[in-house]
Protein backbone atom coordinates (compact mmCIF):
# COMPACT_ATOMS: atom_id res chain seq x y z
CA UNK A 1 0.00 0.00 0.00
CA UNK A 2 1.26 3.48 -0.86
CA UNK A 3 2.18 5.79 1.98
CA UNK A 4 0.04 8.74 3.04
CA UNK A 5 1.39 12.14 2.06
CA UNK A 6 1.22 15.29 4.16
CA UNK A 7 -0.37 17.90 1.93
CA UNK A 8 -0.73 21.66 2.00
CA UNK A 9 -3.70 22.67 -0.16
CA UNK A 10 -4.04 26.12 -1.74
CA UNK A 11 -7.17 27.19 -3.61
CA UNK A 12 -10.11 29.57 -3.67
CA UNK A 13 -13.39 28.88 -5.56
CA UNK A 14 -15.79 25.94 -5.59
CA UNK A 15 -13.67 24.30 -8.30
CA UNK A 16 -10.79 24.18 -5.82
CA UNK A 17 -13.02 23.10 -2.94
CA UNK A 18 -14.08 19.98 -4.88
CA UNK A 19 -10.43 18.99 -5.15
CA UNK A 20 -9.88 19.66 -1.45
CA UNK A 21 -12.89 17.49 -0.63
CA UNK A 22 -11.37 14.61 -2.59
CA UNK A 23 -8.15 14.95 -0.59
CA UNK A 24 -10.02 15.06 2.70
CA UNK A 25 -11.64 11.71 1.86
CA UNK A 26 -8.41 10.19 0.57
CA UNK A 27 -5.70 8.34 2.50
CA UNK A 28 -3.57 11.48 2.57
CA UNK A 29 -3.32 14.07 5.35
CA UNK A 30 -4.23 17.69 4.64
CA UNK A 31 -2.07 19.54 7.16
CA UNK A 32 -3.08 23.10 6.17
CA UNK A 33 -5.30 24.98 3.74
CA UNK A 34 -4.22 28.26 2.16
CA UNK A 35 -6.67 30.72 0.58
CA UNK A 36 -6.83 34.49 0.00
CA UNK A 37 -8.04 36.84 2.74
CA UNK A 38 -11.80 37.23 3.15
CA UNK A 39 -13.38 39.93 0.97
CA UNK A 40 -16.47 42.14 1.34
CA UNK A 41 -19.33 41.00 -0.87
CA UNK A 42 -22.97 41.79 -1.54
CA UNK A 43 -24.89 44.99 -0.90
CA UNK A 44 -24.00 44.96 2.76
CA UNK A 45 -20.29 44.45 2.01
CA UNK A 46 -20.18 41.67 4.57
CA UNK A 47 -16.86 39.86 4.79
CA UNK A 48 -17.19 36.53 2.99
CA UNK A 49 -15.00 33.45 3.04
CA UNK A 50 -14.23 31.54 -0.14
CA UNK A 51 -15.56 28.03 -0.75
CA UNK A 52 -12.23 26.45 0.10
CA UNK A 53 -12.02 28.13 3.51
CA UNK A 54 -15.59 27.18 4.35
CA UNK A 55 -14.90 23.53 3.57
CA UNK A 56 -11.64 23.57 5.54
CA UNK A 57 -13.35 24.96 8.62
CA UNK A 58 -16.10 22.33 8.38
CA UNK A 59 -13.37 19.71 8.71
CA UNK A 60 -11.38 21.56 11.38
CA UNK A 61 -8.37 22.04 9.14
CA UNK A 62 -5.85 24.85 9.84
CA UNK A 63 -6.51 27.81 7.51
CA UNK A 64 -3.86 30.30 6.45
CA UNK A 65 -4.68 33.51 4.53
CA UNK A 66 -1.53 35.47 3.67
CA UNK A 67 -1.94 38.49 1.41
CA UNK A 68 0.95 37.12 -0.63
CA UNK A 69 4.13 35.15 -0.03
CA UNK A 70 6.57 38.05 -0.18
CA UNK A 71 6.91 38.20 3.60
CA UNK A 72 9.67 35.98 4.98
CA UNK A 73 7.47 35.15 7.99
CA UNK A 74 4.77 33.67 5.74
CA UNK A 75 7.35 31.61 3.86
CA UNK A 76 8.88 30.31 7.07
CA UNK A 77 5.47 29.52 8.58
CA UNK A 78 4.56 27.41 5.54
CA UNK A 79 7.78 25.43 6.06
CA UNK A 80 6.74 24.53 9.61
CA UNK A 81 4.02 22.24 8.23
CA UNK A 82 6.76 20.00 6.78
CA UNK A 83 4.56 19.00 3.86
CA UNK A 84 5.48 16.34 1.37
CA UNK A 85 3.70 18.25 -1.40
CA UNK A 86 1.66 21.41 -1.91
CA UNK A 87 -1.41 21.11 -4.14
CA UNK A 88 -2.51 24.33 -5.85
CA UNK A 89 -5.90 24.64 -7.58
CA UNK A 90 -7.23 28.05 -8.72
CA UNK A 91 -5.43 29.82 -5.87
CA UNK A 92 -4.97 33.20 -7.52
CA UNK A 93 -1.63 34.07 -5.89
CA UNK A 94 1.82 33.74 -7.43
CA UNK A 95 4.17 31.46 -5.54
CA UNK A 96 7.81 32.56 -5.27
CA UNK A 97 10.54 30.03 -5.91
CA UNK A 98 11.23 29.60 -2.20
CA UNK A 99 7.66 28.35 -1.70
CA UNK A 100 7.82 26.09 -4.76
CA UNK A 101 10.95 24.51 -3.28
CA UNK A 102 9.70 24.12 0.31
CA UNK A 103 7.66 20.86 0.17
CA UNK A 104 9.73 17.72 -0.25
CA UNK A 105 8.08 16.89 -3.61
CA UNK A 106 7.50 20.50 -4.61
CA UNK A 107 4.19 22.05 -5.64
CA UNK A 108 1.72 20.59 -8.14
CA UNK A 109 -1.16 22.32 -9.90
CA UNK A 110 -4.41 21.14 -11.48
CA UNK A 111 -4.89 23.26 -14.62
CA UNK A 112 -8.13 23.36 -16.63
CA UNK A 113 -6.75 22.51 -20.06
CA UNK A 114 -4.67 19.96 -21.92
CA UNK A 115 -1.29 21.63 -21.67
CA UNK A 116 0.59 23.15 -23.34
CA UNK A 117 -2.64 24.53 -24.87
CA UNK A 118 -4.34 27.36 -23.02
CA UNK A 119 -1.88 28.34 -20.39
CA UNK A 120 -3.16 31.26 -18.36
CA UNK A 121 -6.17 32.60 -16.50
CA UNK A 122 -9.16 31.59 -18.65
CA UNK A 123 -8.48 28.18 -20.25
CA UNK A 124 -12.10 26.97 -20.14
CA UNK A 125 -13.51 30.06 -21.82
CA UNK A 126 -10.78 30.35 -24.45
CA UNK A 127 -11.04 26.69 -25.36
CA UNK A 128 -14.79 27.06 -25.95
CA UNK A 129 -14.34 30.30 -27.85
CA UNK A 130 -11.75 28.71 -30.13
CA UNK A 131 -14.06 25.82 -31.02
CA UNK A 132 -12.00 23.02 -29.47
CA UNK A 133 -13.68 19.62 -29.39
CA UNK A 134 -11.59 18.24 -26.52
CA UNK A 135 -10.35 19.74 -23.30
CA UNK A 136 -9.52 18.37 -19.86
CA UNK A 137 -7.19 18.87 -16.92
CA UNK A 138 -3.45 18.60 -16.58
CA UNK A 139 -1.71 17.94 -13.29
CA UNK A 140 1.71 19.53 -13.51
CA UNK A 141 4.79 20.18 -11.43
CA UNK A 142 4.88 23.91 -10.81
CA UNK A 143 7.84 26.06 -11.76
CA UNK A 144 8.42 29.81 -11.94
CA UNK A 145 6.74 30.12 -15.36
CA UNK A 146 3.04 30.56 -16.14
CA UNK A 147 1.70 27.00 -16.41
CA UNK A 148 4.97 25.86 -17.95
CA UNK A 149 5.92 23.05 -15.57
CA UNK A 150 6.42 19.38 -16.38
CA UNK A 151 3.22 17.40 -16.90
CA UNK A 152 2.46 14.53 -14.52
CA UNK A 153 -0.99 13.33 -15.64
CA UNK A 154 -3.77 14.34 -18.06
CA UNK A 155 -7.50 13.61 -18.16
CA UNK A 156 -9.60 14.50 -21.21
CA UNK A 157 -13.25 15.36 -21.70
CA UNK A 158 -15.40 16.18 -24.73
CA UNK A 159 -16.73 19.64 -25.50
CA UNK A 160 -20.24 19.47 -26.97
CA UNK A 161 -22.02 22.03 -29.13
CA UNK A 162 -24.24 22.94 -26.19
CA UNK A 163 -21.54 23.31 -23.53
CA UNK A 164 -21.11 26.68 -21.85
CA UNK A 165 -18.24 27.71 -19.64
CA UNK A 166 -20.49 26.90 -16.68
CA UNK A 167 -21.22 23.34 -17.83
CA UNK A 168 -17.63 22.71 -18.89
CA UNK A 169 -16.45 24.01 -15.53
CA UNK A 170 -18.60 21.34 -13.87
CA UNK A 171 -17.21 18.63 -16.15
CA UNK A 172 -13.64 19.54 -15.25
CA UNK A 173 -14.55 19.85 -11.58
CA UNK A 174 -15.70 16.22 -11.77
CA UNK A 175 -12.65 14.77 -13.52
CA UNK A 176 -10.02 16.97 -11.85
CA UNK A 177 -10.19 15.49 -8.33
CA UNK A 178 -9.63 11.94 -9.60
CA UNK A 179 -6.73 13.09 -11.77
CA UNK A 180 -5.26 14.73 -8.68
CA UNK A 181 -5.63 11.71 -6.40
CA UNK A 182 -4.29 9.43 -9.13
CA UNK A 183 -1.23 11.67 -9.41
CA UNK A 184 -0.69 11.66 -5.66
CA UNK A 185 -0.92 7.87 -5.68
CA UNK A 186 1.93 7.76 -8.20
CA UNK A 187 3.94 10.32 -6.25
CA UNK A 188 3.53 8.42 -2.99
CA UNK A 189 4.96 5.33 -4.67
CA UNK A 190 7.64 7.30 -6.50
CA UNK A 191 6.34 5.86 -9.78
CA UNK A 192 5.44 9.09 -11.53
CA UNK A 193 7.13 10.56 -14.57
CA UNK A 194 7.60 14.19 -15.53
CA UNK A 195 7.00 15.09 -19.17
CA UNK A 196 8.29 18.49 -20.32
CA UNK A 197 5.87 20.68 -22.26
CA UNK A 198 6.52 21.55 -25.89
CA UNK A 199 6.61 25.33 -25.74
CA UNK A 200 6.20 25.59 -29.51
CA UNK A 201 2.69 24.16 -29.19
CA UNK A 202 1.59 26.46 -26.38
CA UNK A 203 -1.35 28.85 -26.56
CA UNK A 204 -2.30 31.56 -24.09
CA UNK A 205 -5.70 31.95 -22.40
CA UNK A 206 -5.79 35.62 -21.48
CA UNK A 207 -8.10 36.80 -18.72
CA UNK A 208 -11.63 37.69 -19.81
CA UNK A 209 -12.55 41.34 -20.07
CA UNK A 210 -16.15 42.55 -19.97
CA UNK A 211 -15.54 44.66 -23.09
CA UNK A 212 -15.28 41.39 -25.05
CA UNK A 213 -18.94 40.65 -24.31
CA UNK A 214 -20.32 43.19 -26.81
CA UNK A 215 -21.07 41.18 -29.96
CA UNK A 216 -20.44 42.32 -33.49
CA UNK A 217 -23.04 40.80 -35.80
CA UNK A 218 -20.63 41.21 -38.69
CA UNK A 219 -19.05 37.89 -37.71
CA UNK A 220 -19.66 34.27 -38.61
CA UNK A 221 -22.64 32.73 -36.78
CA UNK A 222 -20.53 29.88 -35.43
CA UNK A 223 -17.99 32.33 -34.00
CA UNK A 224 -20.77 34.28 -32.28
CA UNK A 225 -22.36 31.11 -30.93
CA UNK A 226 -19.05 30.02 -29.40
CA UNK A 227 -18.61 33.44 -27.78
CA UNK A 228 -22.10 33.31 -26.33
CA UNK A 229 -21.42 29.91 -24.75
CA UNK A 230 -17.92 30.88 -23.61
CA UNK A 231 -19.12 33.99 -21.77
CA UNK A 232 -21.66 32.19 -19.57
CA UNK A 233 -21.83 32.88 -16.65
CA UNK A 234 -19.54 35.94 -17.04
CA UNK A 235 -19.36 38.46 -18.61
CA UNK A 236 -22.39 37.22 -20.64
CA UNK A 237 -22.49 38.05 -24.36
CA UNK A 238 -24.64 41.07 -25.12
CA UNK A 239 -25.73 43.51 -27.76
CA UNK A 240 -27.06 47.05 -27.76
CA UNK A 241 -30.64 47.46 -28.89
CA UNK A 242 -32.28 50.80 -29.76
CA UNK A 243 -36.02 50.90 -29.14
CA UNK A 244 -37.59 52.49 -32.23
CA UNK A 245 -40.50 54.18 -30.43
CA UNK A 246 -38.42 56.04 -27.83
CA UNK A 247 -34.96 55.82 -29.41
CA UNK A 248 -33.80 54.52 -26.03
CA UNK A 249 -30.85 52.16 -25.92
CA UNK A 250 -30.98 48.88 -23.99
CA UNK A 251 -28.30 46.31 -23.30
CA UNK A 252 -29.59 42.81 -23.95
CA UNK A 253 -27.73 39.81 -22.55
CA UNK A 254 -27.82 36.44 -24.29
CA UNK A 255 -28.10 33.27 -22.19
CA UNK A 256 -29.00 30.70 -24.84
CA UNK A 257 -28.75 30.69 -28.61
CA UNK A 258 -28.21 28.42 -31.61
CA UNK A 259 -26.92 28.65 -35.17
CA UNK A 260 -29.43 28.78 -38.03
CA UNK A 261 -28.43 27.89 -41.59
CA UNK A 262 -29.87 30.51 -43.89
CA UNK A 263 -29.29 32.04 -47.31
CA UNK A 264 -30.59 35.41 -46.16
CA UNK A 265 -28.96 38.45 -47.76
CA UNK A 266 -29.98 40.78 -44.93
CA UNK A 267 -27.37 43.10 -43.47
CA UNK A 268 -25.70 41.60 -40.37
CA UNK A 269 -27.61 42.61 -37.26
CA UNK A 270 -31.01 42.53 -38.98
CA UNK A 271 -33.88 40.63 -37.36
CA UNK A 272 -34.95 37.95 -39.86
CA UNK A 273 -37.76 36.48 -37.77
CA UNK A 274 -39.18 36.75 -34.26
CA UNK A 275 -41.57 34.18 -32.85
CA UNK A 276 -41.93 31.91 -29.85
CA UNK A 277 -39.02 29.74 -31.04
CA UNK A 278 -36.62 32.67 -30.90
CA UNK A 279 -35.33 35.86 -32.49
CA UNK A 280 -33.24 35.11 -35.56
CA UNK A 281 -30.53 37.69 -36.34
CA UNK A 282 -28.55 37.83 -39.56
CA UNK A 283 -24.76 37.56 -39.31
CA UNK A 284 -21.96 37.66 -41.85
CA UNK A 285 -22.56 33.99 -42.56
CA UNK A 286 -25.84 32.26 -41.59
CA UNK A 287 -27.74 33.54 -38.52
CA UNK A 288 -28.01 33.25 -34.76
CA UNK A 289 -31.29 32.40 -33.05
CA UNK A 290 -31.65 34.05 -29.63
CA UNK A 291 -33.58 31.65 -27.41
CA UNK A 292 -33.11 33.02 -23.88
CA UNK A 293 -32.22 36.65 -23.23
CA UNK A 294 -32.19 39.16 -20.42
CA UNK A 295 -33.62 42.64 -20.83
CA UNK A 296 -32.70 45.45 -18.38
CA UNK A 297 -34.22 45.07 -14.94
CA UNK A 298 -35.39 41.51 -15.54
CA UNK A 299 -34.01 38.02 -15.09
CA UNK A 300 -33.10 35.83 -18.06
CA UNK A 301 -36.22 34.48 -19.77
CA UNK A 302 -37.17 32.47 -22.86
CA UNK A 303 -37.73 34.71 -25.87
CA UNK A 304 -41.31 33.42 -26.11
CA UNK A 305 -42.07 35.06 -22.73
CA UNK A 306 -40.34 38.32 -23.61
CA UNK A 307 -42.21 38.65 -26.91
CA UNK A 308 -45.50 38.46 -25.01
CA UNK A 309 -44.79 41.89 -23.55
CA UNK A 310 -42.07 43.30 -25.82
CA UNK A 311 -43.07 42.20 -29.31
CA UNK A 312 -42.83 45.83 -30.43
CA UNK A 313 -39.13 45.82 -29.54
CA UNK A 314 -38.11 43.05 -31.91
CA UNK A 315 -39.62 43.69 -35.33
CA UNK A 316 -38.63 41.79 -38.47
CA UNK A 317 -36.34 43.93 -40.59
CA UNK A 318 -35.11 46.00 -37.66
CA UNK A 319 -31.41 46.47 -36.95
CA UNK A 320 -30.20 45.63 -33.47
CA UNK A 321 -26.75 47.11 -33.64
CA UNK A 322 -25.29 50.10 -31.89
CA UNK A 323 -23.06 51.03 -28.96
CA UNK A 324 -23.93 52.25 -25.51
CA UNK A 325 -21.87 55.20 -24.38
CA UNK A 326 -20.61 54.42 -20.87
C-alpha positions as CSV (number, residue, x, y, z in Angstrom):
1,X,0.0,0.0,0.0
2,X,1.3,3.5,-0.9
3,X,2.2,5.8,2.0
4,X,0.0,8.7,3.0
5,X,1.4,12.1,2.1
6,X,1.2,15.3,4.2
7,X,-0.4,17.9,1.9
8,X,-0.7,21.7,2.0
9,X,-3.7,22.7,-0.2
10,X,-4.0,26.1,-1.7
11,X,-7.2,27.2,-3.6
12,X,-10.1,29.6,-3.7
13,X,-13.4,28.9,-5.6
14,X,-15.8,25.9,-5.6
15,X,-13.7,24.3,-8.3
16,X,-10.8,24.2,-5.8
17,X,-13.0,23.1,-2.9
18,X,-14.1,20.0,-4.9
19,X,-10.4,19.0,-5.1
20,X,-9.9,19.7,-1.4
21,X,-12.9,17.5,-0.6
22,X,-11.4,14.6,-2.6
23,X,-8.1,15.0,-0.6
24,X,-10.0,15.1,2.7
25,X,-11.6,11.7,1.9
26,X,-8.4,10.2,0.6
27,X,-5.7,8.3,2.5
28,X,-3.6,11.5,2.6
29,X,-3.3,14.1,5.3
30,X,-4.2,17.7,4.6
31,X,-2.1,19.5,7.2
32,X,-3.1,23.1,6.2
33,X,-5.3,25.0,3.7
34,X,-4.2,28.3,2.2
35,X,-6.7,30.7,0.6
36,X,-6.8,34.5,0.0
37,X,-8.0,36.8,2.7
38,X,-11.8,37.2,3.1
39,X,-13.4,39.9,1.0
40,X,-16.5,42.1,1.3
41,X,-19.3,41.0,-0.9
42,X,-23.0,41.8,-1.5
43,X,-24.9,45.0,-0.9
44,X,-24.0,45.0,2.8
45,X,-20.3,44.5,2.0
46,X,-20.2,41.7,4.6
47,X,-16.9,39.9,4.8
48,X,-17.2,36.5,3.0
49,X,-15.0,33.4,3.0
50,X,-14.2,31.5,-0.1
51,X,-15.6,28.0,-0.8
52,X,-12.2,26.4,0.1
53,X,-12.0,28.1,3.5
54,X,-15.6,27.2,4.4
55,X,-14.9,23.5,3.6
56,X,-11.6,23.6,5.5
57,X,-13.4,25.0,8.6
58,X,-16.1,22.3,8.4
59,X,-13.4,19.7,8.7
60,X,-11.4,21.6,11.4
61,X,-8.4,22.0,9.1
62,X,-5.9,24.8,9.8
63,X,-6.5,27.8,7.5
64,X,-3.9,30.3,6.4
65,X,-4.7,33.5,4.5
66,X,-1.5,35.5,3.7
67,X,-1.9,38.5,1.4
68,X,0.9,37.1,-0.6
69,X,4.1,35.2,0.0
70,X,6.6,38.1,-0.2
71,X,6.9,38.2,3.6
72,X,9.7,36.0,5.0
73,X,7.5,35.2,8.0
74,X,4.8,33.7,5.7
75,X,7.3,31.6,3.9
76,X,8.9,30.3,7.1
77,X,5.5,29.5,8.6
78,X,4.6,27.4,5.5
79,X,7.8,25.4,6.1
80,X,6.7,24.5,9.6
81,X,4.0,22.2,8.2
82,X,6.8,20.0,6.8
83,X,4.6,19.0,3.9
84,X,5.5,16.3,1.4
85,X,3.7,18.3,-1.4
86,X,1.7,21.4,-1.9
87,X,-1.4,21.1,-4.1
88,X,-2.5,24.3,-5.9
89,X,-5.9,24.6,-7.6
90,X,-7.2,28.1,-8.7
91,X,-5.4,29.8,-5.9
92,X,-5.0,33.2,-7.5
93,X,-1.6,34.1,-5.9
94,X,1.8,33.7,-7.4
95,X,4.2,31.5,-5.5
96,X,7.8,32.6,-5.3
97,X,10.5,30.0,-5.9
98,X,11.2,29.6,-2.2
99,X,7.7,28.3,-1.7
100,X,7.8,26.1,-4.8
101,X,10.9,24.5,-3.3
102,X,9.7,24.1,0.3
103,X,7.7,20.9,0.2
104,X,9.7,17.7,-0.3
105,X,8.1,16.9,-3.6
106,X,7.5,20.5,-4.6
107,X,4.2,22.0,-5.6
108,X,1.7,20.6,-8.1
109,X,-1.2,22.3,-9.9
110,X,-4.4,21.1,-11.5
111,X,-4.9,23.3,-14.6
112,X,-8.1,23.4,-16.6
113,X,-6.8,22.5,-20.1
114,X,-4.7,20.0,-21.9
115,X,-1.3,21.6,-21.7
116,X,0.6,23.2,-23.3
117,X,-2.6,24.5,-24.9
118,X,-4.3,27.4,-23.0
119,X,-1.9,28.3,-20.4
120,X,-3.2,31.3,-18.4
121,X,-6.2,32.6,-16.5
122,X,-9.2,31.6,-18.7
123,X,-8.5,28.2,-20.2
124,X,-12.1,27.0,-20.1
125,X,-13.5,30.1,-21.8
126,X,-10.8,30.4,-24.4
127,X,-11.0,26.7,-25.4
128,X,-14.8,27.1,-26.0
129,X,-14.3,30.3,-27.8
130,X,-11.7,28.7,-30.1
131,X,-14.1,25.8,-31.0
132,X,-12.0,23.0,-29.5
133,X,-13.7,19.6,-29.4
134,X,-11.6,18.2,-26.5
135,X,-10.3,19.7,-23.3
136,X,-9.5,18.4,-19.9
137,X,-7.2,18.9,-16.9
138,X,-3.4,18.6,-16.6
139,X,-1.7,17.9,-13.3
140,X,1.7,19.5,-13.5
141,X,4.8,20.2,-11.4
142,X,4.9,23.9,-10.8
143,X,7.8,26.1,-11.8
144,X,8.4,29.8,-11.9
145,X,6.7,30.1,-15.4
146,X,3.0,30.6,-16.1
147,X,1.7,27.0,-16.4
148,X,5.0,25.9,-18.0
149,X,5.9,23.1,-15.6
150,X,6.4,19.4,-16.4
151,X,3.2,17.4,-16.9
152,X,2.5,14.5,-14.5
153,X,-1.0,13.3,-15.6
154,X,-3.8,14.3,-18.1
155,X,-7.5,13.6,-18.2
156,X,-9.6,14.5,-21.2
157,X,-13.3,15.4,-21.7
158,X,-15.4,16.2,-24.7
159,X,-16.7,19.6,-25.5
160,X,-20.2,19.5,-27.0
161,X,-22.0,22.0,-29.1
162,X,-24.2,22.9,-26.2
163,X,-21.5,23.3,-23.5
164,X,-21.1,26.7,-21.9
165,X,-18.2,27.7,-19.6
166,X,-20.5,26.9,-16.7
167,X,-21.2,23.3,-17.8
168,X,-17.6,22.7,-18.9
169,X,-16.5,24.0,-15.5
170,X,-18.6,21.3,-13.9
171,X,-17.2,18.6,-16.1
172,X,-13.6,19.5,-15.3
173,X,-14.5,19.8,-11.6
174,X,-15.7,16.2,-11.8
175,X,-12.7,14.8,-13.5
176,X,-10.0,17.0,-11.8
177,X,-10.2,15.5,-8.3
178,X,-9.6,11.9,-9.6
179,X,-6.7,13.1,-11.8
180,X,-5.3,14.7,-8.7
181,X,-5.6,11.7,-6.4
182,X,-4.3,9.4,-9.1
183,X,-1.2,11.7,-9.4
184,X,-0.7,11.7,-5.7
185,X,-0.9,7.9,-5.7
186,X,1.9,7.8,-8.2
187,X,3.9,10.3,-6.2
188,X,3.5,8.4,-3.0
189,X,5.0,5.3,-4.7
190,X,7.6,7.3,-6.5
191,X,6.3,5.9,-9.8
192,X,5.4,9.1,-11.5
193,X,7.1,10.6,-14.6
194,X,7.6,14.2,-15.5
195,X,7.0,15.1,-19.2
196,X,8.3,18.5,-20.3
197,X,5.9,20.7,-22.3
198,X,6.5,21.5,-25.9
199,X,6.6,25.3,-25.7
200,X,6.2,25.6,-29.5
201,X,2.7,24.2,-29.2
202,X,1.6,26.5,-26.4
203,X,-1.4,28.9,-26.6
204,X,-2.3,31.6,-24.1
205,X,-5.7,32.0,-22.4
206,X,-5.8,35.6,-21.5
207,X,-8.1,36.8,-18.7
208,X,-11.6,37.7,-19.8
209,X,-12.6,41.3,-20.1
210,X,-16.2,42.6,-20.0
211,X,-15.5,44.7,-23.1
212,X,-15.3,41.4,-25.1
213,X,-18.9,40.6,-24.3
214,X,-20.3,43.2,-26.8
215,X,-21.1,41.2,-30.0
216,X,-20.4,42.3,-33.5
217,X,-23.0,40.8,-35.8
218,X,-20.6,41.2,-38.7
219,X,-19.1,37.9,-37.7
220,X,-19.7,34.3,-38.6
221,X,-22.6,32.7,-36.8
222,X,-20.5,29.9,-35.4
223,X,-18.0,32.3,-34.0
224,X,-20.8,34.3,-32.3
225,X,-22.4,31.1,-30.9
226,X,-19.0,30.0,-29.4
227,X,-18.6,33.4,-27.8
228,X,-22.1,33.3,-26.3
229,X,-21.4,29.9,-24.8
230,X,-17.9,30.9,-23.6
231,X,-19.1,34.0,-21.8
232,X,-21.7,32.2,-19.6
233,X,-21.8,32.9,-16.6
234,X,-19.5,35.9,-17.0
235,X,-19.4,38.5,-18.6
236,X,-22.4,37.2,-20.6
237,X,-22.5,38.0,-24.4
238,X,-24.6,41.1,-25.1
239,X,-25.7,43.5,-27.8
240,X,-27.1,47.1,-27.8
241,X,-30.6,47.5,-28.9
242,X,-32.3,50.8,-29.8
243,X,-36.0,50.9,-29.1
244,X,-37.6,52.5,-32.2
245,X,-40.5,54.2,-30.4
246,X,-38.4,56.0,-27.8
247,X,-35.0,55.8,-29.4
248,X,-33.8,54.5,-26.0
249,X,-30.9,52.2,-25.9
250,X,-31.0,48.9,-24.0
251,X,-28.3,46.3,-23.3
252,X,-29.6,42.8,-24.0
253,X,-27.7,39.8,-22.5
254,X,-27.8,36.4,-24.3
255,X,-28.1,33.3,-22.2
256,X,-29.0,30.7,-24.8
257,X,-28.8,30.7,-28.6
258,X,-28.2,28.4,-31.6
259,X,-26.9,28.7,-35.2
260,X,-29.4,28.8,-38.0
261,X,-28.4,27.9,-41.6
262,X,-29.9,30.5,-43.9
263,X,-29.3,32.0,-47.3
264,X,-30.6,35.4,-46.2
265,X,-29.0,38.5,-47.8
266,X,-30.0,40.8,-44.9
267,X,-27.4,43.1,-43.5
268,X,-25.7,41.6,-40.4
269,X,-27.6,42.6,-37.3
270,X,-31.0,42.5,-39.0
271,X,-33.9,40.6,-37.4
272,X,-35.0,37.9,-39.9
273,X,-37.8,36.5,-37.8
274,X,-39.2,36.8,-34.3
275,X,-41.6,34.2,-32.9
276,X,-41.9,31.9,-29.9
277,X,-39.0,29.7,-31.0
278,X,-36.6,32.7,-30.9
279,X,-35.3,35.9,-32.5
280,X,-33.2,35.1,-35.6
281,X,-30.5,37.7,-36.3
282,X,-28.5,37.8,-39.6
283,X,-24.8,37.6,-39.3
284,X,-22.0,37.7,-41.9
285,X,-22.6,34.0,-42.6
286,X,-25.8,32.3,-41.6
287,X,-27.7,33.5,-38.5
288,X,-28.0,33.3,-34.8
289,X,-31.3,32.4,-33.0
290,X,-31.6,34.0,-29.6
291,X,-33.6,31.7,-27.4
292,X,-33.1,33.0,-23.9
293,X,-32.2,36.6,-23.2
294,X,-32.2,39.2,-20.4
295,X,-33.6,42.6,-20.8
296,X,-32.7,45.5,-18.4
297,X,-34.2,45.1,-14.9
298,X,-35.4,41.5,-15.5
299,X,-34.0,38.0,-15.1
300,X,-33.1,35.8,-18.1
301,X,-36.2,34.5,-19.8
302,X,-37.2,32.5,-22.9
303,X,-37.7,34.7,-25.9
304,X,-41.3,33.4,-26.1
305,X,-42.1,35.1,-22.7
306,X,-40.3,38.3,-23.6
307,X,-42.2,38.6,-26.9
308,X,-45.5,38.5,-25.0
309,X,-44.8,41.9,-23.6
310,X,-42.1,43.3,-25.8
311,X,-43.1,42.2,-29.3
312,X,-42.8,45.8,-30.4
313,X,-39.1,45.8,-29.5
314,X,-38.1,43.1,-31.9
315,X,-39.6,43.7,-35.3
316,X,-38.6,41.8,-38.5
317,X,-36.3,43.9,-40.6
318,X,-35.1,46.0,-37.7
319,X,-31.4,46.5,-37.0
320,X,-30.2,45.6,-33.5
321,X,-26.7,47.1,-33.6
322,X,-25.3,50.1,-31.9
323,X,-23.1,51.0,-29.0
324,X,-23.9,52.2,-25.5
325,X,-21.9,55.2,-24.4
326,X,-20.6,54.4,-20.9
